């Protein structure tokens, strides 16, 4: 009887594990050129037609990312090559043209075009079953016969809210800001969005610390985690993290850069990130937001 009970308990446990993994959402749907990962009310969509761009990240009907309503080209979340002085404007094949898409198990893989290109970009997206985070891997391959110096560059465009991240090392050549209302409290740099008439574009650069930055918009808390890098590894004329407020406050860019490295022919580098999106009540205080971030199952100092 004991062995029979153990068998039943084992069977029930396996059912629970299966149901939990299914609920957490390795579900993938395709609607034309839009591929969507979902887990309950967490929805994450990528456009294969438009540069493998992330075009929606939401909880239920609450959307984090901007759309073409805010800007016809600069919307959603994308991946570029840094620094800007060497790789701007972004290559169309990386940022705008269609990507070849393959579904591998519970993972979406997108690969950029390579004709007349020195680089190939591979993007992989999946949902972590342990913490319901979006796992992102951006790979840069040097497919040319030349050596390049470069860094990964993540750009996430959101609506005006409260942006914040842990302050890093003091460096007057990097920590530069034209955003007048930012402030430091509890070793966190806070940037509350303030709409002003005829406001010009504003930019903030910082060394950062701990490998994360966050944004609180209405009832959503967005946290993105990325590899923490040292000051000497920050690409020239960039910050480890940056916040850009577009003219008239149409949208905000939350940007982070990876290590500035040398990439020889046939070499590649991978930039891993995690995106969290939590549905909270409105009017959360600063200490509440920090407490919630510390409780996330992620690597944060």
C-alpha positions in Angstrom: 0.0 0.0 0.0 2.9 2.3 0.8 4.5 1.8 -2.6 1.1 2.4 -4.3 0.7 5.7 -2.4 4.2 6.8 -3.3 3.4 6.1 -6.9 0.2 8.1 -6.8 2.1 11.0 -5.1 4.8 10.9 -7.7 2.2 11.0 -10.5 0.5 13.9 -8.9 3.8 15.8 -8.4 4.6 15.2 -12.1 1.2 16.6 -13.1 1.8 19.7 -10.9 5.2 20.3 -12.5 3.8 19.9 -16.0 0.9 22.2 -15.3 3.2 24.8 -13.7 5.6 24.8 -16.7 2.6 25.1 -19.1 1.1 27.9 -17.1 4.4 29.8 -17.0 4.2 30.0 -20.6 6.3 28.4 -23.2 3.4 29.1 -25.5 4.3 30.7 -28.8 1.8 32.0 -31.3 2.3 33.5 -34.8 0.1 36.1 -36.5 1.6 36.9 -39.8 5.1 38.3 -39.1 4.4 38.8 -35.4 5.6 36.2 -33.0 4.2 36.2 -29.4 5.4 34.6 -26.2 2.8 34.5 -23.5 2.5 33.3 -19.9 -0.9 34.1 -18.3 -1.5 37.8 -18.8 2.2 38.4 -19.7 2.4 39.1 -23.5 5.6 39.7 -25.4 5.6 40.2 -29.2 8.3 40.5 -31.8 8.1 41.6 -35.4 10.1 39.4 -37.8 9.3 41.9 -40.6 10.8 44.9 -38.8 14.3 44.1 -37.7 13.3 41.5 -35.1 12.0 44.4 -33.1 10.0 43.9 -29.8 6.7 45.6 -30.6 4.7 44.8 -27.5 5.3 44.0 -23.8 2.3 44.1 -21.6 0.3 42.7 -18.7 -3.2 42.2 -19.9 -4.2 45.4 -21.7 -1.5 47.5 -20.0 1.3 48.2 -22.5 4.8 49.3 -21.7 6.3 50.0 -25.1 5.6 52.8 -27.5 4.3 52.2 -31.0 4.2 54.0 -34.4 1.7 56.4 -32.8 4.6 58.0 -31.0 7.2 57.7 -33.8 7.0 56.0 -37.2 10.6 54.6 -36.9 11.8 54.9 -33.3 9.3 52.7 -31.3 9.3 49.5 -29.4 12.6 47.8 -28.2 15.5 47.1 -30.5 19.2 46.1 -30.6 22.0 48.2 -32.1 25.8 48.1 -32.3 27.7 50.6 -30.2 29.3 53.1 -30.1 27.1 55.6 -31.9 30.0 57.5 -33.4 31.0 54.4 -35.4 27.7 52.7 -36.1 25.1 55.3 -36.6 22.6 55.4 -38.2 21.8 51.7 -37.4 22.2 49.3 -40.3 18.8 48.7 -41.9 19.5 44.9 -42.0 19.9 45.0 -38.2 17.1 47.4 -37.2 14.5 47.5 -40.0 14.7 44.7 -42.5 13.1 41.2 -42.1 14.7 38.6 -40.0 14.6 34.8 -40.7 12.6 33.2 -37.9 12.7 29.7 -36.5 10.9 28.3 -33.5 13.2 25.9 -31.5 11.3 24.2 -28.7 10.0 27.1 -26.5 12.4 29.6 -28.0 12.0 32.1 -30.9 15.2 32.6 -32.9 15.5 35.4 -35.4 18.5 36.0 -37.7 19.3 39.2 -39.7 20.1 39.4 -43.4 23.7 39.4 -44.3 24.0 40.6 -47.9 26.5 43.4 -48.1 26.9 43.2 -44.3 29.9 42.9 -42.0 27.8 41.5 -39.1 25.1 38.9 -38.5 22.7 39.4 -35.6 20.9 36.5 -34.0 18.1 37.2 -31.4 16.7 34.6 -29.2 13.6 35.0 -26.9 12.0 32.7 -24.4 10.2 32.8 -21.0 12.0 31.7 -17.8 9.8 29.1 -16.0 11.4 30.0 -12.7 10.5 33.7 -12.5 8.4 34.4 -15.6 11.0 36.8 -17.0 11.6 37.3 -20.7 15.1 35.9 -21.5 16.9 37.6 -24.3 20.1 36.7 -26.0 21.6 39.0 -28.7 24.5 37.6 -30.7 26.8 39.7 -32.9 28.9 37.8 -35.4 31.7 39.3 -37.4 31.2 37.8 -40.9 33.7 40.1 -42.6 37.4 39.8 -43.1 38.2 42.8 -41.0 38.5 43.3 -37.2 36.1 45.7 -35.5 35.7 47.3 -32.0 32.2 47.4 -30.8 29.7 46.8 -28.0 26.1 45.6 -27.7 23.4 48.3 -27.3 19.9 47.7 -26.1 17.3 50.4 -26.7 13.8 50.2 -25.0 11.3 52.9 -25.8 8.6 53.6 -23.1 6.1 56.2 -22.1 6.9 58.9 -19.6 7.1 57.7 -16.0 9.7 57.3 -13.3 13.1 55.8 -14.5 15.8 54.7 -12.0 18.9 52.7 -11.5 21.8 52.3 -9.0 24.5 54.9 -9.4 27.9 53.7 -10.4 31.5 55.1 -10.2 32.1 58.8 -10.4 33.5 59.7 -13.8 33.1 63.3 -15.0 33.7 62.1 -18.6 30.9 59.6 -18.5 28.3 60.8 -16.0 26.8 63.7 -18.0 23.2 64.8 -18.0 21.0 67.4 -19.7 17.9 66.2 -17.8 17.3 69.0 -15.1 15.0 67.2 -12.7 17.0 64.0 -12.0 18.2 63.4 -8.4 20.0 60.8 -6.3 18.4 59.2 -3.2 19.4 55.9 -1.4 22.2 55.5 -4.0 19.7 55.4 -6.8 19.5 57.9 -9.6 15.9 58.8 -10.1 14.5 60.5 -13.3 10.9 61.5 -13.0 9.4 62.5 -16.3 8.0 66.0 -16.3 6.2 67.2 -19.4 7.2 70.7 -20.5 5.9 72.9 -23.3 8.2 72.9 -26.3 10.7 70.8 -24.4 13.9 69.9 -26.2 15.4 66.4 -26.3 17.3 65.5 -23.2 20.0 62.9 -22.5 21.6 61.3 -19.4 24.7 59.1 -19.3 25.9 57.1 -16.3 28.3 54.4 -15.2 25.6 52.6 -13.3 26.0 49.7 -10.9 24.5 46.3 -10.4 23.4 45.5 -13.9 19.8 46.7 -13.9 17.6 49.7 -14.6 13.9 50.1 -14.1 10.9 52.2 -15.2 7.6 52.7 -13.4 4.7 53.7 -15.6 1.2 53.9 -14.3 0.6 50.5 -12.8 3.6 48.7 -14.5 7.1 48.2 -13.1 9.6 47.3 -15.8 13.0 45.9 -14.8 15.7 45.0 -17.2 18.8 43.1 -16.1 22.0 43.0 -18.1 25.8 42.2 -17.5 27.4 44.8 -15.2 30.5 46.2 -16.8 33.5 48.2 -15.5 34.2 51.8 -16.4 37.1 50.9 -18.7 34.8 48.6 -20.7 32.2 51.2 -21.5 32.2 52.1 -25.2 33.6 55.6 -26.0 31.3 58.6 -25.7 28.5 56.4 -24.2 27.3 55.4 -20.8 26.8 52.0 -19.3 23.2 53.1 -19.1 21.6 56.1 -20.8 18.2 57.8 -20.7 17.0 59.7 -23.7 13.8 61.9 -23.6 12.6 62.7 -27.1 11.6 66.2 -28.0 8.3 67.2 -26.5 8.4 64.1 -24.4 6.9 61.8 -27.1 8.8 58.8 -25.7 11.7 57.8 -23.5 14.6 55.5 -24.4 16.1 53.3 -21.7 19.5 52.3 -23.0 22.2 49.9 -21.8 25.6 49.1 -23.4 27.7 46.0 -23.1 31.5 45.6 -23.0 33.5 47.4 -25.7 35.5 44.5 -27.3 37.6 43.6 -30.3 35.8 41.2 -32.7 38.1 39.5 -35.2 36.7 37.8 -38.3 34.5 34.8 -37.5 34.4 35.8 -33.8 31.1 36.5 -32.0 29.8 37.9 -28.7 26.5 37.3 -26.9 24.7 39.8 -24.7 22.2 38.2 -22.3 19.4 40.1 -20.7 16.2 39.5 -18.7 13.1 41.6 -18.9 10.6 41.7 -16.0 7.2 43.3 -16.1 5.1 43.5 -12.9 1.6 44.7 -12.6 1.4 47.0 -9.5 -1.0 49.5 -8.1 -0.5 53.2 -8.9 1.2 55.7 -6.8 3.9 53.3 -5.4 6.6 55.1 -3.4 10.3 54.9 -4.2 11.0 52.6 -1.3 8.2 50.2 -2.4 9.6 50.0 -5.9 13.1 49.2 -4.6 11.7 46.6 -2.2 9.9 44.8 -5.0 13.0 44.8 -7.2 15.1 43.2 -4.4 12.5 40.4 -4.1 12.8 39.4 -7.8 14.6 36.2 -8.5 17.5 37.8 -10.4 21.1 38.9 -10.0 20.9 42.4 -8.5 23.4 43.9 -6.1 
